[in-house]
Amino acid sequence: MADKQTEPVTVISLRKLSLGVPEPQQKEPRTFTVEDAVETIGFGRFHIALFLIMGSTGVVEAMEIMLIAVVSPVIRCEWQLENWQVAFVTTILLISFLWGAYFSLLTSFSPSYIWFVFLRTMVGCGVSGHAQGLIIKTEFLPTKYRGYMLPLSQVFWLAGSLLIIGLASVVIPTIGWRWLIRIASIPGIILIMAFKFIPESARFNVSTGNTQAALATLQRIARMNRSVLPEGRLVEPILEKRGRFADLLDAKYLRTTLQIWVIWLGISFAYYGVILASAELLERDLVCGSKPESQVAAVTAGDSEESQSPCHCHLFAPSDYRTMIISTVGEIALNPLNILGINFLGRRLSLAITMGCTALFFLLLNICTSSAGLIGFLFMLRALVAANFNTIYIYTAEVYPTTMRALGMGTSGSLCRIGAMVAPFISQVLMSASFLGALCLFSSVCVVCAISAFTLPIETKGRALQQIK
């Protein structure tokens, strides 16, 4: 039987054969972003260390702010200062919130009021790290933890406030206010040495094209948390330009920016107003019935001649320090409710509610009350103003993209300082002249902030941090 002839293999037949079999597709290399890495790494030891170091800036700043409140009656008496001079000390401190811990120490050697004002101005330059620390913590935290962990930063501020009040109650009556300032400067000096352990923002590095530095930071965090980075290569769009001030006023963010500025200014005005007003209320007993009748009679009899002078010399009694401690604890009292509100009601509605309640409690201070009633009102006010700050910090850090975030926080912080600079003249000057007028002013500002918060155009609850606008 003849063999069957086979068809010769040609180029055309091979081409037909190759068309019948699909060619293997080359796989694209895997990539991930900084946000992907942060979410994959999760929460761990790095974040705990970061919170302890950056949270300590809150301790230092709180000590410096509360230091003015507890020292004011003493310097008023020693240098025979009028109300506007005492208020000016606080305002000058808040004008320039780098190297403040060293100048805080030098303040204790002030020979006169003028030197005291100058050195406290230098201190102001050193206590602005708290806001920057919140930005860093926000950028390294996974989305689901931001609404829970950032409000807990208030614990550090509370610790600093309680520490300085406790020290003041012991140090001022025994060895004097100058030694109190020297002791209070120690934490700030120690903290400066701890800043070298804080990494640069990975989002900032990658946005400027420095991907290797960003990757090294993320790998370090992953090792500390005993986690791993996502598979692939770190990529982010390299931006031609960084955030500019004009970007904050871009059509997309104009309304948000303006309303945020109003809220920041009002919150800081109310916050520092409460702190300073607390000291003023206790020093001058401006609230009707806040002291027992026997104590009021004794003070009136002993200060009949002194009351004729423009400068009153009323130092804090042990009961006044206790009142300040109890009211200061209020700063963390609403934290559980604040956390629930931020995460379930949203940032805008939660802030609107707490601002509205702040306005109400300012007005309630005008009620003729007992000492316990005064403590209760101050307690609630401190709790509410602290909740306001927690919420606006989170919202501002989340609403802007990375290229604008630091700029947005920086400009908001500047408005915050303006509100804080005005507060002393209301709490320590206007309140002495017209108690009800000062309270109505504080309350009105809080109402405006509540309306601004409620009408904010963007809700950031559950939203990942954006890289570009």
PATI-855629 format. One record per residue (C-alpha): x negated, y negated, z negated. Coordinates in nm, 3 decimals. Each point is the difference from the previous one (the first is absolute). Example, Ala and Ser with C-alpha at 12.3 -4.5 7.8 and 13.67 -1.06 7.14 Angstrom:
BEGIN
[pt [-1.230 0.450 -0.780]]
[pt [-0.137 -0.344 0.066]]
END
This chain:
BEGIN
[pt [0.000 0.000 0.000]]
[pt [-0.137 -0.331 0.107]]
[pt [-0.098 -0.238 -0.268]]
[pt [0.239 -0.297 -0.045]]
[pt [-0.163 -0.316 0.124]]
[pt [-0.045 -0.266 -0.264]]
[pt [0.065 -0.365 0.076]]
[pt [-0.320 -0.198 -0.011]]
[pt [-0.035 -0.243 -0.285]]
[pt [-0.016 -0.356 0.121]]
[pt [-0.025 -0.344 -0.161]]
[pt [0.367 -0.057 0.077]]
[pt [0.108 0.317 -0.177]]
[pt [-0.211 -0.091 -0.308]]
[pt [0.158 -0.344 -0.003]]
[pt [0.346 0.156 0.009]]
[pt [-0.097 0.227 -0.286]]
[pt [-0.132 -0.290 -0.206]]
[pt [0.319 -0.199 0.058]]
[pt [0.200 0.282 -0.150]]
[pt [-0.189 -0.017 -0.333]]
[pt [0.022 -0.328 -0.199]]
[pt [-0.336 -0.152 -0.085]]
[pt [-0.075 -0.025 -0.373]]
[pt [0.067 -0.351 -0.138]]
[pt [-0.279 -0.163 -0.195]]
[pt [0.115 -0.080 -0.355]]
[pt [-0.026 -0.357 -0.118]]
[pt [-0.214 -0.044 -0.313]]
[pt [0.195 -0.052 -0.320]]
[pt [-0.001 -0.342 -0.161]]
[pt [0.129 -0.155 -0.321]]
[pt [0.044 -0.349 -0.142]]
[pt [-0.090 -0.145 -0.340]]
[pt [0.366 0.026 -0.100]]
[pt [0.000 0.371 0.093]]
[pt [-0.315 0.053 -0.206]]
[pt [0.139 -0.181 -0.305]]
[pt [0.320 0.205 0.013]]
[pt [-0.191 0.329 0.050]]
[pt [-0.252 -0.061 -0.279]]
[pt [0.281 -0.076 -0.245]]
[pt [-0.027 -0.128 -0.355]]
[pt [-0.290 0.114 -0.216]]
[pt [-0.305 -0.087 -0.208]]
[pt [-0.112 -0.281 0.229]]
[pt [0.326 -0.185 -0.051]]
[pt [-0.019 0.043 -0.376]]
[pt [-0.353 -0.148 -0.004]]
[pt [0.109 -0.280 0.233]]
[pt [0.294 -0.086 -0.224]]
[pt [-0.218 -0.008 -0.310]]
[pt [-0.260 -0.232 0.156]]
[pt [0.229 -0.231 0.192]]
[pt [0.259 0.009 -0.276]]
[pt [-0.265 -0.135 -0.235]]
[pt [0.007 -0.324 0.198]]
[pt [0.354 -0.036 -0.132]]
[pt [-0.131 0.039 -0.355]]
[pt [-0.255 -0.277 0.053]]
[pt [0.243 -0.237 0.171]]
[pt [0.266 0.054 -0.265]]
[pt [-0.253 -0.072 -0.275]]
[pt [-0.102 -0.325 0.165]]
[pt [0.359 -0.118 0.049]]
[pt [0.117 0.098 -0.348]]
[pt [-0.317 -0.148 -0.147]]
[pt [0.127 -0.347 0.088]]
[pt [0.335 0.074 -0.163]]
[pt [-0.154 0.104 -0.334]]
[pt [-0.280 -0.260 -0.003]]
[pt [0.216 -0.299 0.098]]
[pt [0.133 -0.071 -0.354]]
[pt [-0.355 0.009 -0.139]]
[pt [-0.161 -0.235 0.253]]
[pt [0.305 -0.227 -0.019]]
[pt [-0.066 -0.033 -0.372]]
[pt [-0.382 -0.018 0.015]]
[pt [-0.024 -0.262 0.273]]
[pt [0.336 -0.174 -0.067]]
[pt [0.133 0.065 0.351]]
[pt [0.331 -0.112 0.140]]
[pt [0.239 0.233 0.188]]
[pt [-0.120 -0.098 0.348]]
[pt [-0.363 0.065 -0.097]]
[pt [0.080 0.351 -0.121]]
[pt [0.198 0.067 0.318]]
[pt [-0.289 -0.132 0.211]]
[pt [-0.236 0.261 -0.147]]
[pt [0.226 0.279 0.124]]
[pt [0.057 -0.161 0.337]]
[pt [-0.372 -0.053 0.063]]
[pt [-0.059 0.368 -0.081]]
[pt [0.245 0.105 0.271]]
[pt [-0.130 -0.236 0.269]]
[pt [-0.295 0.224 0.097]]
[pt [0.054 0.360 -0.089]]
[pt [-0.678 0.315 0.092]]
[pt [-0.224 -0.050 -0.282]]
[pt [0.245 -0.086 -0.276]]
[pt [-0.108 0.241 -0.274]]
[pt [-0.326 -0.187 -0.051]]
[pt [0.170 -0.339 -0.018]]
[pt [0.256 0.146 -0.238]]
[pt [-0.288 0.075 -0.235]]
[pt [-0.138 -0.354 0.038]]
[pt [0.343 -0.144 -0.084]]
[pt [-0.049 0.107 -0.360]]
[pt [-0.285 -0.254 -0.030]]
[pt [0.211 -0.295 0.121]]
[pt [-0.087 -0.306 -0.210]]
[pt [0.300 -0.196 0.120]]
[pt [0.328 0.014 0.188]]
[pt [-0.163 -0.114 0.330]]
[pt [-0.255 0.284 -0.011]]
[pt [0.273 0.246 -0.088]]
[pt [0.204 -0.104 0.308]]
[pt [-0.303 0.022 0.230]]
[pt [-0.105 0.347 -0.114]]
[pt [0.355 0.136 0.012]]
[pt [0.011 -0.121 0.362]]
[pt [-0.297 0.226 0.072]]
[pt [0.172 0.289 -0.178]]
[pt [0.290 -0.033 0.241]]
[pt [-0.226 0.104 0.283]]
[pt [-0.054 0.338 -0.162]]
[pt [0.342 0.147 -0.056]]
[pt [0.138 0.035 0.352]]
[pt [-0.117 0.361 0.038]]
[pt [0.331 0.138 -0.122]]
[pt [0.184 -0.091 0.322]]
[pt [-0.282 0.136 0.218]]
[pt [0.001 0.318 -0.205]]
[pt [0.369 0.051 0.073]]
[pt [-0.070 -0.030 0.374]]
[pt [-0.271 0.266 -0.019]]
[pt [0.219 0.234 -0.203]]
[pt [0.287 -0.048 0.243]]
[pt [-0.212 0.091 0.302]]
[pt [-0.137 0.321 -0.152]]
[pt [0.328 0.126 -0.149]]
[pt [0.224 0.245 0.192]]
[pt [0.338 -0.149 0.091]]
[pt [0.210 0.195 -0.249]]
[pt [-0.220 -0.101 -0.296]]
[pt [-0.013 -0.376 0.059]]
[pt [0.343 -0.073 -0.145]]
[pt [-0.086 0.198 -0.314]]
[pt [-0.367 -0.071 -0.068]]
[pt [-0.028 -0.374 0.071]]
[pt [0.254 -0.100 -0.268]]
[pt [-0.204 0.201 -0.250]]
[pt [-0.285 -0.248 0.057]]
[pt [0.194 -0.223 -0.237]]
[pt [-0.130 0.218 -0.283]]
[pt [-0.344 -0.158 0.043]]
[pt [0.136 -0.353 -0.016]]
[pt [0.196 0.097 -0.309]]
[pt [-0.313 0.146 -0.159]]
[pt [-0.194 -0.321 0.062]]
[pt [0.278 -0.218 -0.141]]
[pt [0.042 0.210 -0.314]]
[pt [-0.377 0.018 -0.050]]
[pt [-0.051 -0.375 0.002]]
[pt [0.302 -0.068 -0.226]]
[pt [-0.119 0.263 -0.246]]
[pt [-0.355 -0.140 0.004]]
[pt [0.132 -0.354 -0.043]]
[pt [0.200 0.093 -0.309]]
[pt [-0.318 0.131 -0.165]]
[pt [-0.282 -0.212 0.145]]
[pt [0.149 -0.354 0.003]]
[pt [0.090 -0.012 -0.374]]
[pt [-0.337 0.149 -0.101]]
[pt [-0.290 -0.099 0.228]]
[pt [0.173 -0.243 0.237]]
[pt [0.123 -0.039 0.358]]
[pt [-0.351 -0.032 0.146]]
[pt [-0.084 0.357 -0.102]]
[pt [0.329 0.116 0.148]]
[pt [-0.104 -0.137 0.341]]
[pt [-0.345 0.164 -0.028]]
[pt [0.154 0.339 -0.077]]
[pt [0.259 -0.039 0.277]]
[pt [-0.273 -0.059 0.261]]
[pt [-0.161 0.343 -0.053]]
[pt [0.248 0.212 0.208]]
[pt [-0.041 -0.229 0.303]]
[pt [-0.379 0.029 -0.007]]
[pt [0.019 0.381 -0.023]]
[pt [0.254 0.017 0.281]]
[pt [-0.230 -0.179 0.246]]
[pt [-0.240 0.297 -0.016]]
[pt [0.281 0.247 0.078]]
[pt [0.098 -0.163 0.330]]
[pt [-0.286 0.171 0.189]]
[pt [0.195 0.326 -0.019]]
[pt [0.294 -0.143 0.200]]
[pt [-0.010 0.090 0.372]]
[pt [0.075 -0.239 0.284]]
[pt [0.344 0.029 0.156]]
[pt [0.000 0.281 0.259]]
[pt [0.277 -0.177 0.189]]
[pt [-0.208 -0.316 0.020]]
[pt [-0.309 0.186 0.124]]
[pt [0.188 0.190 0.267]]
[pt [0.185 -0.311 0.118]]
[pt [-0.337 -0.168 0.068]]
[pt [-0.138 0.303 0.187]]
[pt [-0.218 0.131 -0.286]]
[pt [0.152 0.348 0.015]]
[pt [-0.302 0.176 -0.153]]
[pt [0.019 -0.206 -0.318]]
[pt [0.374 0.065 -0.024]]
[pt [-0.054 0.373 0.052]]
[pt [-0.271 0.009 -0.267]]
[pt [0.239 -0.168 -0.247]]
[pt [0.279 0.246 0.077]]
[pt [-0.236 0.299 -0.031]]
[pt [-0.115 -0.128 -0.339]]
[pt [0.360 -0.031 -0.118]]
[pt [0.083 0.350 0.131]]
[pt [-0.296 0.149 -0.189]]
[pt [0.101 -0.171 -0.325]]
[pt [0.358 0.123 0.040]]
[pt [-0.120 0.348 0.102]]
[pt [0.194 -0.033 0.321]]
[pt [-0.080 -0.007 0.372]]
[pt [0.050 -0.245 0.283]]
[pt [0.230 0.081 0.293]]
[pt [-0.164 0.183 0.291]]
[pt [-0.131 -0.209 0.283]]
[pt [-0.157 -0.339 0.049]]
[pt [0.086 -0.321 -0.182]]
[pt [0.146 -0.252 0.243]]
[pt [0.163 -0.338 -0.028]]
[pt [0.045 -0.277 0.251]]
[pt [-0.291 -0.243 -0.011]]
[pt [0.151 -0.342 -0.036]]
[pt [-0.124 -0.290 0.205]]
[pt [0.076 -0.248 -0.278]]
[pt [0.066 0.015 -0.368]]
[pt [0.295 -0.148 -0.177]]
[pt [0.033 -0.377 0.016]]
[pt [0.210 -0.237 -0.201]]
[pt [0.210 -0.065 0.312]]
[pt [0.095 0.371 0.005]]
[pt [0.183 -0.041 -0.330]]
[pt [0.217 -0.262 0.171]]
[pt [0.056 0.209 0.313]]
[pt [0.366 0.039 0.098]]
[pt [0.001 0.360 -0.127]]
[pt [-0.115 -0.094 -0.352]]
[pt [0.090 -0.370 -0.035]]
[pt [0.315 0.042 -0.206]]
[pt [-0.150 0.278 -0.210]]
[pt [-0.313 -0.204 -0.071]]
[pt [0.186 -0.314 -0.103]]
[pt [0.234 0.190 -0.232]]
[pt [-0.289 0.196 -0.151]]
[pt [-0.180 -0.326 -0.074]]
[pt [0.305 -0.138 -0.176]]
[pt [0.032 0.318 -0.207]]
[pt [-0.370 0.009 -0.096]]
[pt [0.005 -0.363 -0.106]]
[pt [0.315 0.046 -0.206]]
[pt [-0.107 0.326 -0.163]]
[pt [-0.335 -0.138 -0.114]]
[pt [0.169 -0.319 -0.121]]
[pt [0.239 0.208 -0.211]]
[pt [-0.264 0.251 -0.115]]
[pt [-0.256 -0.248 -0.131]]
[pt [0.283 -0.218 -0.123]]
[pt [0.125 0.282 -0.223]]
[pt [-0.347 0.072 -0.139]]
[pt [-0.070 -0.363 -0.083]]
[pt [0.354 -0.074 -0.116]]
[pt [-0.020 0.290 -0.246]]
[pt [-0.302 -0.158 -0.167]]
[pt [0.162 -0.344 0.007]]
[pt [0.326 0.126 -0.151]]
[pt [-0.184 0.169 -0.283]]
[pt [-0.238 -0.289 -0.064]]
[pt [0.265 -0.275 0.000]]
[pt [0.310 0.201 -0.101]]
[pt [0.207 -0.145 0.285]]
[pt [0.275 0.264 -0.015]]
[pt [0.283 -0.072 -0.243]]
[pt [0.006 0.242 -0.293]]
[pt [-0.300 0.203 0.111]]
[pt [-0.161 -0.035 -0.343]]
[pt [0.148 0.060 -0.347]]
[pt [0.132 -0.313 -0.174]]
[pt [-0.252 0.029 -0.283]]
[pt [-0.290 0.009 0.247]]
[pt [0.139 -0.298 0.193]]
[pt [0.040 -0.200 -0.325]]
[pt [-0.356 0.075 -0.103]]
[pt [-0.137 -0.101 0.337]]
[pt [0.206 -0.320 0.002]]
[pt [-0.113 -0.101 -0.348]]
[pt [-0.365 0.072 0.067]]
[pt [-0.015 -0.171 0.339]]
[pt [0.197 -0.318 -0.060]]
[pt [-0.299 -0.227 0.063]]
[pt [-0.140 0.217 0.278]]
[pt [0.327 -0.005 0.193]]
[pt [-0.045 -0.374 0.046]]
[pt [-0.315 0.051 0.207]]
[pt [0.003 0.094 0.369]]
[pt [-0.215 0.307 -0.067]]
[pt [0.149 0.273 -0.216]]
[pt [-0.224 0.249 -0.177]]
[pt [0.208 0.318 -0.033]]
[pt [-0.214 0.313 0.009]]
[pt [0.146 0.344 0.063]]
[pt [0.109 0.194 -0.305]]
[pt [-0.028 0.382 -0.016]]
[pt [0.371 0.025 0.084]]
[pt [-0.059 -0.201 0.318]]
[pt [-0.268 0.243 0.114]]
[pt [0.238 0.288 -0.065]]
[pt [0.268 -0.169 0.208]]
[pt [-0.246 -0.046 0.287]]
[pt [-0.103 0.365 -0.017]]
[pt [0.359 0.127 0.003]]
[pt [0.101 -0.226 0.289]]
[pt [-0.314 0.096 0.197]]
[pt [0.088 0.371 -0.031]]
[pt [0.307 -0.091 0.203]]
[pt [-0.222 -0.017 0.310]]
[pt [0.007 0.378 0.024]]
[pt [0.346 0.059 -0.148]]
[pt [0.181 -0.019 0.333]]
[pt [-0.263 0.193 0.197]]
[pt [0.209 0.321 0.026]]
[pt [0.303 -0.195 0.124]]
[pt [-0.222 -0.211 0.224]]
[pt [-0.149 0.312 0.160]]
[pt [0.345 0.151 0.056]]
[pt [0.130 -0.323 0.148]]
[pt [-0.295 -0.041 0.236]]
[pt [0.026 0.355 0.129]]
[pt [0.378 0.044 0.015]]
[pt [0.152 -0.348 0.040]]
[pt [-0.286 -0.128 0.212]]
[pt [-0.247 -0.282 -0.050]]
[pt [0.233 -0.285 0.099]]
[pt [0.304 0.086 -0.210]]
[pt [-0.209 0.099 -0.301]]
[pt [-0.183 -0.334 0.008]]
[pt [0.323 -0.197 0.046]]
[pt [0.153 0.166 -0.308]]
[pt [-0.299 -0.055 -0.229]]
[pt [-0.039 -0.362 0.114]]
[pt [0.368 -0.067 -0.068]]
[pt [-0.030 0.149 -0.348]]
[pt [-0.310 -0.211 -0.064]]
[pt [0.202 -0.314 0.076]]
[pt [0.270 0.112 -0.244]]
[pt [-0.240 0.067 -0.289]]
[pt [-0.168 -0.337 0.044]]
[pt [0.337 -0.161 -0.066]]
[pt [0.067 0.231 -0.295]]
[pt [-0.306 -0.146 -0.174]]
[pt [0.207 -0.313 -0.061]]
[pt [0.235 0.191 -0.232]]
[pt [-0.042 -0.078 -0.368]]
[pt [-0.129 0.333 -0.125]]
[pt [-0.190 0.177 -0.274]]
[pt [-0.363 0.101 0.004]]
[pt [0.102 0.349 0.115]]
[pt [0.210 -0.153 0.279]]
[pt [-0.294 -0.209 0.120]]
[pt [-0.222 0.310 0.006]]
[pt [0.266 0.187 0.199]]
[pt [0.033 -0.275 0.261]]
[pt [-0.377 -0.034 0.040]]
[pt [-0.032 0.379 0.020]]
[pt [0.249 0.021 0.287]]
[pt [-0.150 -0.298 0.180]]
[pt [-0.349 0.152 -0.008]]
[pt [0.142 0.330 0.125]]
[pt [0.185 -0.165 0.289]]
[pt [-0.281 -0.229 0.117]]
[pt [-0.241 0.296 -0.003]]
[pt [0.246 0.205 0.211]]
[pt [0.023 -0.290 0.245]]
[pt [-0.377 -0.004 0.046]]
[pt [-0.015 0.378 0.048]]
[pt [0.259 -0.007 0.277]]
[pt [-0.135 -0.298 0.195]]
[pt [-0.356 0.141 -0.009]]
[pt [0.121 0.326 0.154]]
[pt [0.223 -0.169 0.256]]
[pt [-0.265 -0.246 0.121]]
[pt [-0.263 0.273 0.038]]
[pt [0.241 0.218 0.198]]
[pt [0.168 -0.255 0.228]]
[pt [-0.317 -0.119 0.179]]
[pt [-0.225 0.211 0.227]]
[pt [-0.365 0.062 -0.093]]
[pt [-0.132 -0.290 0.208]]
[pt [0.225 -0.241 -0.189]]
[pt [0.033 0.168 -0.339]]
[pt [-0.291 -0.168 -0.180]]
[pt [0.093 -0.333 0.158]]
[pt [0.362 0.042 -0.103]]
[pt [-0.095 0.089 -0.356]]
[pt [-0.255 -0.283 -0.012]]
[pt [0.242 -0.271 0.110]]
[pt [0.266 0.137 -0.231]]
[pt [-0.250 -0.004 -0.284]]
[pt [-0.075 -0.366 0.074]]
[pt [0.368 -0.084 -0.031]]
[pt [0.002 0.207 -0.318]]
[pt [-0.271 -0.224 -0.146]]
[pt [0.197 -0.313 0.087]]
[pt [0.299 0.131 -0.192]]
[pt [-0.227 0.094 -0.289]]
[pt [-0.165 -0.344 -0.001]]
[pt [0.335 -0.176 -0.032]]
[pt [0.131 0.231 -0.275]]
[pt [-0.211 -0.143 -0.288]]
[pt [0.142 -0.348 0.046]]
[pt [0.353 0.137 -0.018]]
[pt [-0.063 0.238 -0.291]]
[pt [-0.227 -0.224 -0.205]]
[pt [0.110 -0.353 0.093]]
[pt [0.357 -0.010 0.137]]
[pt [0.120 0.266 -0.246]]
[pt [-0.099 -0.221 -0.294]]
[pt [0.186 -0.296 0.152]]
[pt [0.307 0.185 0.131]]
[pt [0.035 0.363 -0.100]]
[pt [0.317 0.059 0.204]]
[pt [-0.141 -0.183 0.303]]
[pt [-0.307 0.225 0.010]]
[pt [0.211 0.315 -0.032]]
[pt [0.238 -0.111 0.276]]
[pt [-0.295 -0.068 0.230]]
[pt [-0.147 0.345 -0.059]]
[pt [0.342 0.160 0.051]]
[pt [0.070 -0.190 0.324]]
[pt [-0.331 0.107 0.153]]
[pt [0.078 0.363 -0.084]]
[pt [0.343 -0.026 0.169]]
[pt [-0.163 -0.131 0.318]]
[pt [-0.247 0.292 -0.009]]
[pt [0.282 0.251 -0.051]]
[pt [0.182 -0.130 0.309]]
[pt [-0.325 0.007 0.202]]
[pt [-0.069 0.359 -0.107]]
[pt [0.351 0.118 0.085]]
[pt [-0.018 -0.150 0.351]]
[pt [-0.349 0.123 0.094]]
[pt [0.025 0.132 0.359]]
[pt [-0.221 0.310 -0.045]]
[pt [0.040 0.285 -0.249]]
[pt [-0.324 0.195 -0.057]]
[pt [0.127 0.292 -0.211]]
[pt [-0.148 0.327 0.130]]
[pt [-0.192 -0.178 0.272]]
[pt [-0.362 0.092 0.083]]
[pt [-0.261 -0.274 0.006]]
[pt [-0.036 -0.141 0.350]]
[pt [-0.335 -0.040 0.172]]
[pt [0.093 -0.265 0.260]]
[pt [0.293 -0.233 0.040]]
END
